[in-house]
């Protein structure tokens, strides 16, 4: 796997209070300009992962996106911090998803996630199963202690469901970490990943710069300005 192998909200018309439905007419069922401000993520320590779990996730994300001459790997780009903070928020518990089932045992690709397990449960159970598998298969060594070739072979087997983890679907764990790694590497740095906008620099994404008048009339020319994140940058418009 290489570095390069790399949403419209619906308006609510009816809200419910307890068991009583309320029909909304002539008013908006939300406050004007309501938003969910993003609190900047401060690196340092983990809120969900144990130190052992974090070491394994560090190792996995660094194999999914290894460091090379184009930029840092997943670990140094803060991907593990991103995943850790996401797991402590609404995403980690699927707070905004319907989770009552039924869940298909043979889902179609269009059906999306078909599991009663939340992301927090997938990581906690999946990483524990991976630790047990590695301990039994590699003479007591954990995933983080394997050499890169062994790690790549194991991850490939997990992706193809060829690796049988004890009591857990190896492909589910692989898919969870793979998806979150891509998100963490390319999301706005305010969420903890994409440190120094490494992912954006890799693909040439300008970020959220507020004004493109200086380049809009220059098609087919290299965009030379550095990317800008939601928190801005020390010198807006500075070329370097």
C-alpha positions in Angstrom: 0.0 0.0 0.0 1.4 3.4 -1.0 0.9 7.0 0.0 -1.1 7.6 -3.2 -3.6 4.8 -2.7 -5.0 7.1 -0.8 -20.5 15.3 3.0 -25.9 17.8 2.8 -27.8 18.0 5.9 -31.6 17.4 5.9 -34.0 20.0 7.4 -36.0 18.7 10.3 -39.8 19.2 9.9 -40.9 17.3 13.0 -39.2 17.1 16.3 -40.2 14.9 19.3 -40.3 15.5 23.0 -40.6 12.2 24.9 -43.4 10.2 23.3 -45.2 13.3 22.0 -44.6 14.5 18.5 -44.6 18.2 17.7 -45.4 19.5 14.2 -43.2 22.5 13.3 -45.0 25.2 11.3 -44.1 28.8 10.6 -40.9 28.5 12.6 -37.4 27.0 12.1 -36.7 23.9 14.2 -33.2 25.3 14.8 -31.6 28.5 15.8 -30.4 30.8 13.0 -26.6 30.6 12.5 -26.4 27.6 14.9 -23.1 25.8 14.5 -20.8 23.4 16.3 -17.5 25.2 16.8 -14.5 23.0 16.7 -12.4 23.1 19.8 -8.7 22.9 18.8 -7.1 19.6 19.7 -4.1 19.9 22.0 -1.5 17.1 21.5 0.0 15.3 24.4 -1.3 12.2 26.1 -4.3 10.1 25.1 -7.9 10.3 26.2 -9.0 6.9 24.9 -6.1 4.7 24.0 -3.9 3.1 26.6 -0.2 3.5 26.0 0.0 0.0 24.6 -2.9 0.6 22.2 -1.4 3.9 21.1 1.9 2.2 20.3 0.1 -0.3 18.1 -2.0 2.3 16.3 1.2 4.4 15.8 2.8 1.4 14.1 -0.2 0.6 11.9 -0.7 4.2 10.6 3.0 4.4 9.9 2.8 1.3 7.6 -0.4 2.6 5.9 1.3 6.0 5.3 5.1 5.5 5.7 7.4 8.5 5.8 9.3 9.2 2.6 10.8 12.1 0.8 7.4 13.6 0.1 6.5 14.0 3.8 6.1 12.5 7.2 4.3 9.2 8.0 1.0 8.8 9.7 2.5 8.8 13.2 4.5 12.0 12.8 1.5 13.7 11.1 -0.5 13.2 14.3 -2.9 10.6 13.0 -3.0 8.6 16.2 -3.9 11.7 18.2 -6.7 12.4 15.6 -8.1 8.9 16.0 -7.9 9.1 19.8 -9.8 12.4 20.0 -12.4 11.2 17.5 -13.1 8.1 19.6 -13.8 10.2 22.7 -16.4 12.3 20.8 -19.8 11.6 19.2 -18.1 9.6 16.4 -16.7 7.1 18.9 -20.1 6.1 20.2 -22.0 6.6 16.9 -24.1 9.1 18.8 -25.6 10.5 15.7 -26.3 7.2 14.0 -29.3 4.8 14.3 -27.8 1.8 16.0 -30.8 -0.4 16.9 -30.5 -2.9 14.0 -31.4 -5.2 12.5 -27.9 -5.8 11.1 -27.4 -7.8 7.9 -24.9 -10.7 8.1 -24.4 -10.4 4.3 -24.7 -6.7 3.6 -24.5 -5.1 0.2 -21.8 -2.5 -0.4 -24.4 0.2 -0.5 -25.7 -0.7 3.0 -22.7 0.7 4.8 -21.8 -0.3 8.3 -23.7 -3.4 9.5 -22.5 -4.0 13.0 -23.8 -3.2 16.5 -20.2 -2.3 17.5 -19.4 1.4 17.9 -15.9 2.6 16.8 -14.8 2.6 20.4 -15.7 -1.0 20.7 -14.2 -1.9 17.4 -10.8 -0.5 18.5 -10.8 -1.8 22.0 -11.9 -5.3 21.1 -10.0 -5.4 17.8 -6.7 -4.2 19.2 -7.0 -6.7 22.1 -7.6 -9.5 19.6 -4.6 -8.4 17.5 -2.4 -8.4 20.6 -3.4 -12.0 21.4 -2.9 -13.1 17.8 0.6 -11.5 17.6 1.6 -12.9 21.0 0.6 -16.4 19.9 2.0 -16.2 16.3 5.2 -14.2 16.7 6.7 -15.6 19.9 5.4 -13.1 22.3 6.1 -10.0 20.1 3.4 -7.4 19.7 2.5 -5.7 16.4 4.8 -2.7 17.3 7.7 -5.1 17.7 7.4 -6.8 14.3 9.7 -5.7 11.5 8.1 -3.7 8.6 7.8 -6.7 6.3 6.0 -8.7 9.0 3.7 -5.8 9.7 2.9 -5.3 6.0 2.2 -9.0 5.5 -0.1 -9.1 8.6 -2.0 -5.9 7.5 -2.5 -7.3 4.0 -3.9 -10.5 5.5 -6.2 -8.5 7.7 -7.4 -6.5 4.8 -8.3 -9.7 2.9 -9.8 -11.4 5.9 -7.1 -14.1 5.7 -5.9 -13.4 9.2 -8.2 -14.9 11.8 -8.0 -12.9 15.0 -9.5 -14.6 18.1 -13.1 -13.5 18.5 -12.9 -10.5 16.1 -13.1 -9.8 12.4 -9.6 -8.7 11.3 -11.0 -6.9 8.2 -13.3 -4.8 10.4 -10.3 -3.6 12.5 -8.2 -3.0 9.3 -11.0 -1.0 7.7 -11.6 1.1 10.8 -7.9 2.1 11.2 -7.4 2.5 7.4 -10.4 4.9 7.1 -9.5 6.9 10.1 -5.9 7.1 9.0 -6.9 8.7 5.7 -9.2 11.1 7.5 -6.6 12.1 10.1 -3.9 12.6 7.5 -6.0 15.0 5.4 -8.5 16.6 7.8 -8.0 20.1 9.1 -5.1 20.2 11.7 -7.6 21.6 14.2 -8.7 18.0 14.7 -5.3 16.8 15.8 -3.9 15.2 12.6 -2.4 16.6 9.4 0.3 18.2 11.5 1.9 21.2 9.8 -0.6 20.5 7.0 1.6 17.7 5.7 -1.3 16.0 3.9 -2.4 19.2 2.2 1.1 20.0 1.1 1.4 16.5 -0.3 -1.6 16.9 -2.6 -1.4 20.7 -3.2 -4.6 21.6 -1.4 -4.7 25.3 -0.5 -6.8 24.8 2.7 -9.3 27.5 3.7 -7.6 30.6 2.4 -10.2 33.3 2.3 -9.1 35.1 -0.8 -7.9 33.7 -4.2 -8.1 37.0 -6.2 -4.3 37.0 -6.6 -4.4 33.7 -8.5 -7.9 33.4 -10.0 -6.8 35.0 -13.3 -3.7 32.8 -13.6 -4.9 29.4 -14.8 -2.6 26.5 -15.4 0.1 28.0 -13.2 1.5 26.4 -10.0 -0.2 27.6 -6.9 2.8 28.9 -4.8 1.1 30.0 -1.6 1.2 27.8 1.5 -2.0 26.1 2.7 -4.1 27.8 5.4 -6.0 25.9 8.2 -9.1 26.9 10.0 -6.9 28.5 12.7 -5.1 30.5 10.1 -1.3 30.8 9.9 1.2 33.3 11.4 1.5 35.3 8.2 -1.5 35.1 5.9 -0.6 35.5 2.2 3.1 35.0 2.9 4.8 33.1 0.1 7.5 30.7 1.1 
